[in-house]
Amino acid sequence: MQIAVQEALKGMNANDGGPFGAVITKNGKIIAQAHNMVVKTNDPTAHAEMTAIRIATKKLKRFDLSDCKIYSSCEPCPMCFAAIHWAKMSKLYFACTRKDAANIGFDDKFIYDVILGKTKRKQVSIKKIDRANSMKPFQEWQKKQNKTRY
């Protein structure tokens, strides 16, 4: 965890992004470590966990990280939490809480409320369109013999 915290400080001090760090291990060895890079890359998805996952999957040459653990300096946001699940990691350890993050201006409560349907205010207008004319890729996927499931 202390390496994740050091990454958070490193990124913050370099003005790469917010004070967040993450480390991914496999069999007790570090395979990826990263910090938030949102400001440096102008990529709103470049959170510490997302960046560490990208490094780990590239290094291991696979998208399944089920034999890995992630250490995050803070409770992951909804995006990172989902990515940890998509990567099928076996364990998540975190230090600071989402409330701690909210107290310094990184508040994900609105996103949680949208996901749970607890808010009337919408930041993004959402409308489903043209389903009938957009099903072809799904139909082709269903028939595809050599697909890789994930």
N, C-alpha and C positions, 0 to 999 in steps of 0.2 A: 504494500500500500504506500509505503514511503516513496517509492520510485514514481508512483502515480502523482503523489503530492509534489515531488520535485519537478515532474513534467508540467504540472499546473503552474508552478512558479516560473519555470523557464519560459513557457509560452506567454504568460501574463507580462513578464518583464521585457520580453522581446516585442510586445504589442501585437502578437499574432492573433490574439483573441481573448476570450474570458478565462478566468482562473480554474481551468478544468484539465485533468490529466487522466490517462488510462494506460493500463498494462495488461497484456494477454500472455498467459503462460500455458505451456504444454509440458506435462511430465515434470513440473517444478522448475522449468527453465523459461526465461523470458523470450518470447518470439516476436513481440511487438510492444512498443511503447510510443505514446503520442500525447500531444496536447491539443487544445482547441486552436483551430487555424482559420476560423471564420473571417476575421478581419484581414489576415494576410492573403487569403485566397479569394476573398469576396464570394465564398461559397457558404450559404447558410446551413448546409448539411455537414460541414467540416468540424463537427464536434469531436472531442477527444476520443470517444468510444468508436465513432464512425471511422475516424482516421486510423485508429489502431486495428480495427477489423479489416480495413482495406490493406494495411501493411501485412497483417497476418495471412490473409487469404492469398495475397500475391506471393509471400514467402513460401507458404505451404502448397501453393498451386492447387487449391481446392476451396470450395465455398462452404463446406461442412466443417465447422469448428467444434464438433461435439466432444472432442477430447481436450478441449481448452477451457480455461477459466479466465474471467476478466475481473480486474481490480479497477474501480473507478473512484476518483477522489470525491465524487459527489453522486448522489442518486441520479441515475440516468433520466433524461427527458423522455417523453413518449416515443420520439423517433428512435433514439438510441436503444431504449428498452425493447422496441419492436425488432430492431436490427440484431440485437443480442439473441432474441428468440429465432429470427430467421436464420442466423448462423448456427443455431442449435447448441450454443455453449452450455456446458454442464453446470457452471456455477458463476454467480455474480456476487462480488463483494463491493460494498460502497461505504464511504466514510461520512461525509456531510449529507444532509438531507435536502429534499426539495424546498423545505421551509427555510433552511439556511441559505440556499441559493436565492430564494424569493426576497429574503431580507437584504440582499445586496444588488437587487435589480434584475435577477434572472428568474422570472416567475412564469411557470408553465401551467398555472391553475386554469387559465382560460382554455388551453388546449385540452386538458383533462375534462373540463366542463363540457366542451363541444363533443368530445368522444362519448361522454356519458349522457348527452342530451339534456344537460342541466342549465343551458343558457339559451336565451331567446336572441341575443345579439350574435350576429354572424359577421365574421371578418371576411369570409370567402363566400360568394354566392355560388351555390351548387345546383346544377340542373342536368338531369340525365337526358341525353338526346341520341337519336339515330341508332338505337340498339339493333333493330332488325337488319340494317345494312352494315353492321359492324361485327357480326357474329362469325364471319368467315375464318379469321385466325383461330378462334376457339374450336370451330368445327374441324379445321385442318389439324390442330394439335391433338384432338381426340383420336383422329385416324392415324396420326404419325406413329410409325413403328420404332424408330430409333431415337426416341426422345429421352432426355435425361431428366428424371424427376428430382425435385428438390423441395 
